[in-house]
Amino acid sequence: MSAPKHPHETGLLICIFLLNAIEFLQGGMITFASGPILGEIGASPEEFTFATAVYAVVAIAAISKQRWIIERIGWRGFVQASVVVFVIGAALCASSDSFPQYLGGRVVMGLGGGPFLTSARLIVQLIPPSPRRFRGILAFAGGLAIGNGSAPLLASLAVSHGDWSGIFVLLAAMAILAAVVASFTLPNQLVPAEKRSQAHPLMTLVMMGGAFLILYALLRASYDFYADAMPLVLAVLVGAGALLYFAMHQHGHERPLLVMKRLMIPRYLTGMAVFTLGYMVLGANNYMLPVLMQGGLGFPWEVIGQVQTAGLIVAAPTFAVMAMILKKNQSAKKFYVTGFTFLTLSGLVLMRLNPEAGLWSDVWPGIAIYGAFITPVMVTTALHSFMDLQGDEVAFANGQQLKNMLSQFGVSLGIAGAALGLQWRSSEHLSVLLQRFNGDDAAFSHAAGQLGEQFASSHGAQAPMAAIASLAQQLNQQAVLLSSLDYFGFLVALGVAGALLMMAQRVLK
């Protein structure tokens, strides 16, 4: 007997793919193109950090309310409304010529697009329980691999053609297509009033306040931590207290917004820890790879997008191989160990680079191995974390919501950690390098003399100053490169620790 088939299965698969791809595309493209966007809207890095934190908090709030809204307007209405809001936000961002308008656009995008990832995963559950549901997982994983992998290339193409707003136009077009398909495929049944969750508006505000304090403090730390650490540490502690209070309130409530009590399962909690770590690595690498290639090795911005995409897209064929193995053996441990081994190898390749490294011959292999890390770890966690929740529709949905709320934290924490580490290591390396940046050092004097002769015809009397400025630029580039290599050395340690830990654990088998 053939497995039952949903009457609109193809449409469901398209929705799943598009909604998930949009989530990973927008995160990757906006992070990669942050520099050009900053210049176009006249924003400072600190303001862009503020926008990142605000977007994440709004997205977390929207995700927390997702099931509450679906209970009242149905799946079809929810996706349609989300897309309308998201497109309005994208239009505001695309037409921005100032930071306030861009910030407003990102807030609106977060309200509409924050739940896209959760929606994609929950739509998989609309496919009848059978082997055919695995097609939904394939579509979901394909959106992750292709969205995350193609983001750098698409962002670099948009900016190199002088139209950074094309990033938001593409996102809006994909969202509109998803809404059109959803209009013909998604159900619109409502949940009876007596079974609906409660809104908990005050607790939602507490959660949002706590999330904002933590995220903004951590993102801001890359600018202010060494100068004024105490307020930032205090903000993190207060924010953590607010989130803990929210969790305890939800755990003890009879009709909570999120059924925390039913999620206190070892398999689920372990999976959430792995997910958060995975998203932290994702955010940190999205930040550090352009720093390495452009700031450390000096390659053109347009070219590094091609190399980064060519490496990250390896996640797609990796999943194709993984899918074939899953049909015969779904045990998790081998995928986790393989994934963290890939992370270790990626760090080993990238930490051994030198100033003469070639993009395709030396850098690309390391990025490609990292691309192979993403799929085994993230997809395996998605498959195994929710096994004990399959028979509880509400707990499964709330578990997905909480997971994707943590993903917003994870990405932001990864970016903040990478930026803070870069600042710390750059200052350390720069202080050592500066010891030789003086006229008493023979190598410095020789290099300055040679450059001065080269600049004499074009700069005249200013040639010595131009030579020193050029050497200072090279000095900063060397500090950035050394700091980047330190980061990828840290990834080696993380990969080894992750592989050993996943070999020893007995929860995600």
VENKA-V233637 format. One record per backbone hydrogen bond with DSSP energy under -0.5 kcal/mol. NH is the residue of the N-H (numbers start at 0). CO is the residue of the C=O. If there is no record, write none. Layout:
NH_CO ; NH_CO
//
This chain:
8_5 ; 11_7 ; 12_8 ; 13_9 ; 14_10 ; 15_11 ; 16_12 ; 17_13 ; 18_14 ; 19_15 ; 20_16 ; 21_17 ; 22_18 ; 23_19 ; 24_20 ; 25_21 ; 26_22 ; 27_23 ; 28_24 ; 29_25 ; 30_26 ; 31_27 ; 32_28 ; 33_30 ; 36_32 ; 37_33 ; 38_34 ; 39_35 ; 40_36 ; 41_37 ; 42_37 ; 47_43 ; 48_44 ; 49_45 ; 50_46 ; 51_47 ; 52_48 ; 53_49 ; 54_50 ; 55_51 ; 56_52 ; 57_53 ; 58_54 ; 59_55 ; 60_56 ; 61_57 ; 62_58 ; 63_59 ; 64_60 ; 65_62 ; 68_64 ; 69_65 ; 70_66 ; 71_68 ; 72_68 ; 73_69 ; 75_186 ; 76_72 ; 77_73 ; 78_74 ; 79_75 ; 80_76 ; 81_77 ; 82_78 ; 83_79 ; 84_80 ; 85_81 ; 86_82 ; 87_83 ; 88_84 ; 89_85 ; 90_86 ; 91_87 ; 92_88 ; 93_89 ; 94_90 ; 95_92 ; 98_40 ; 101_97 ; 102_98 ; 103_99 ; 104_100 ; 105_101 ; 106_102 ; 107_103 ; 108_104 ; 109_105 ; 110_106 ; 111_107 ; 112_108 ; 113_109 ; 115_112 ; 118_114 ; 119_115 ; 120_116 ; 121_117 ; 122_118 ; 123_119 ; 124_120 ; 124_121 ; 125_122 ; 126_123 ; 132_129 ; 133_130 ; 134_131 ; 135_131 ; 135_132 ; 136_132 ; 137_133 ; 138_134 ; 139_135 ; 140_136 ; 141_137 ; 142_138 ; 143_139 ; 144_140 ; 145_141 ; 146_142 ; 147_143 ; 148_144 ; 149_145 ; 150_146 ; 153_149 ; 154_150 ; 155_151 ; 156_152 ; 157_153 ; 158_154 ; 159_155 ; 160_156 ; 161_158 ; 162_157 ; 165_162 ; 166_163 ; 167_164 ; 168_164 ; 169_165 ; 170_166 ; 171_167 ; 172_168 ; 173_169 ; 174_170 ; 175_171 ; 176_172 ; 177_173 ; 178_174 ; 179_175 ; 180_176 ; 181_177 ; 182_178 ; 183_179 ; 183_180 ; 184_180 ; 184_181 ; 185_181 ; 190_70 ; 194_191 ; 195_192 ; 197_254 ; 203_199 ; 204_200 ; 205_201 ; 206_202 ; 207_203 ; 208_204 ; 209_205 ; 210_206 ; 211_207 ; 212_208 ; 213_209 ; 214_210 ; 215_211 ; 216_212 ; 217_213 ; 218_214 ; 219_215 ; 220_216 ; 221_218 ; 222_219 ; 223_219 ; 224_220 ; 227_223 ; 231_227 ; 232_228 ; 233_229 ; 234_230 ; 235_231 ; 236_232 ; 237_233 ; 238_234 ; 239_235 ; 240_236 ; 241_237 ; 242_238 ; 243_239 ; 244_240 ; 245_241 ; 246_242 ; 247_243 ; 248_244 ; 249_245 ; 250_246 ; 251_247 ; 252_248 ; 252_249 ; 255_252 ; 259_257 ; 261_258 ; 262_259 ; 263_259 ; 263_260 ; 264_262 ; 268_264 ; 269_265 ; 270_266 ; 271_267 ; 272_268 ; 273_269 ; 274_270 ; 275_271 ; 276_272 ; 277_273 ; 278_274 ; 279_275 ; 280_276 ; 281_277 ; 282_278 ; 283_279 ; 284_280 ; 285_281 ; 286_282 ; 287_283 ; 288_284 ; 290_286 ; 291_287 ; 292_288 ; 293_289 ; 294_289 ; 294_290 ; 295_290 ; 296_291 ; 297_293 ; 298_292 ; 303_299 ; 304_300 ; 305_301 ; 306_302 ; 307_303 ; 308_304 ; 309_305 ; 310_306 ; 311_307 ; 312_308 ; 313_310 ; 314_311 ; 315_312 ; 316_312 ; 317_313 ; 318_314 ; 319_315 ; 320_316 ; 321_317 ; 322_318 ; 323_319 ; 324_320 ; 325_321 ; 326_322 ; 327_324 ; 328_324 ; 334_331 ; 335_331 ; 336_332 ; 337_333 ; 338_334 ; 339_335 ; 340_336 ; 341_337 ; 342_338 ; 343_339 ; 344_340 ; 345_341 ; 346_342 ; 347_343 ; 348_344 ; 349_345 ; 350_346 ; 351_347 ; 351_348 ; 352_349 ; 356_353 ; 361_357 ; 362_357 ; 363_358 ; 365_361 ; 365_362 ; 366_362 ; 367_363 ; 368_364 ; 369_365 ; 370_366 ; 371_367 ; 372_368 ; 372_369 ; 373_369 ; 374_370 ; 375_371 ; 376_372 ; 377_373 ; 378_374 ; 379_374 ; 379_375 ; 380_376 ; 381_377 ; 382_378 ; 383_379 ; 384_380 ; 386_383 ; 388_385 ; 389_386 ; 391_388 ; 392_390 ; 395_391 ; 396_392 ; 397_393 ; 398_394 ; 399_395 ; 400_396 ; 401_397 ; 402_398 ; 403_399 ; 404_400 ; 405_401 ; 406_402 ; 407_403 ; 408_404 ; 409_405 ; 410_406 ; 411_407 ; 412_408 ; 413_409 ; 414_410 ; 415_411 ; 416_412 ; 417_413 ; 418_414 ; 419_415 ; 420_416 ; 421_417 ; 422_418 ; 423_419 ; 424_420 ; 425_421 ; 426_422 ; 427_423 ; 428_424 ; 429_425 ; 430_426 ; 431_427 ; 432_428 ; 433_429 ; 434_431 ; 435_432 ; 436_433 ; 437_435 ; 440_437 ; 444_440 ; 445_441 ; 446_442 ; 447_443 ; 448_444 ; 449_445 ; 450_446 ; 451_447 ; 452_448 ; 453_449 ; 454_450 ; 455_451 ; 458_454 ; 459_454 ; 459_455 ; 461_458 ; 462_459 ; 465_461 ; 466_462 ; 467_463 ; 468_464 ; 469_465 ; 470_466 ; 471_467 ; 472_468 ; 473_469 ; 474_470 ; 475_471 ; 476_472 ; 477_473 ; 478_474 ; 479_475 ; 480_476 ; 481_477 ; 482_478 ; 483_479 ; 484_480 ; 485_481 ; 486_482 ; 487_483 ; 488_484 ; 489_485 ; 490_486 ; 491_487 ; 492_488 ; 493_489 ; 494_490 ; 495_491 ; 496_492 ; 497_493 ; 498_494 ; 499_495 ; 500_496 ; 501_497 ; 502_498 ; 503_499 ; 504_500 ; 508_506
//
